[in-house]
Amino acid sequence: MLDDIAYIWIRSLGLSISPLPFEAPKHQVSTLWKAAQQGDVGIRWFIGLIEQVAQMSWTMGQVG
């Protein structure tokens, strides 16, 4: 989903995706939520979105 949006912007706005020209430090992303919200559809959607972004970032970091 996110990569689809990125490629739409690339095509429509003339953007490009390139690796950073310098070493960037690694960072960790964490999420916390109340146990009572475990079944919340919005929370599950948001966690899935974060996972997609993380996977996309990891994949892009492997290129080159």
Secondary structure, 3 states (H helix, E strand, C coil): CHHHHHHHHHHHHCCCCCCCCCCCCCCCCCCCCCHHHCCCHHHHHHHHHHHHHHHHHHHHHHCC
